[in-house]
Every structure is written in C-alpha cells, then in structure tokens.
C-alpha cells in the first residue's frame, strides 16, 4: 500500500496555490473540476508526497472550521536561515520562530498557510 495525498479545503485557491508553490516549493501537477468543486494537486520537490487543495463552489464566508483533530503538515528544509529570508521577502511570518527541540542541533519552526493550517519546518542535523 502507498500513501498518496492529504486533502484540505481552502477558501481562496489562488492565495493557497501561491503559498504552497512559492513558500514550500511545491509544484502544481494538475487540477480537476468536479460537480461542485475544483481539486488542485500539488507535489513536493522530491515527487513523493501530494497535498490536494479543494475549493468548493459554496465556501463558507468565514472559511472552514479547522477543528481540533488536525495537527500540521511537516516539511524538511535544508536551512531555516535561508527559509526565514525567503518568507520575510514574501511577507509571511512564523507562528513559532526556529528553535532546537531536541538539543541535538536539529531545528524546527512553524508557519500557517492562508487558511490557518499549520506547517512544521524541520532542519535536520547533517552528519
């Protein structure tokens, strides 16, 4: 069995596609029209993982209630310093600034996408 993708609903698909492609370097692979929504499939740089952004024709005015079951997506970055420069240029801010979680030098940080979904960024120690 192979994991294919995770799906989230978004209220502004252009803003969300821009975030995932510009900030997280994902590639928009395809989009598909269903009866009541558009599906946008984005793939990570390694080609292994996808996120499906679903844009419903009838989106709640205030967006979606994220609930308390979903935690976050996690992405590995080569350098949180370089990523910080990038998001500053693009006008995004961290939810939690980079910090060393384990004491071994690996760093993590969190950012939110335009709909409020949390993204964990992990810079692993290179031996």
Buried (B, 14 or more C-beta within 10 A) or exposed (E): EEEEEEEBBBBBBEEBBEBBEBBBBBEEEEBEEEEEBBBBBBBBEEEEBBBBBBBBEEBEEEBBEEEEEEEBBEBEBEEBEEBBEBBEEEEBEBBEEBEEEEEEEBBBBBBBBBBEBBBBBBBEEEE
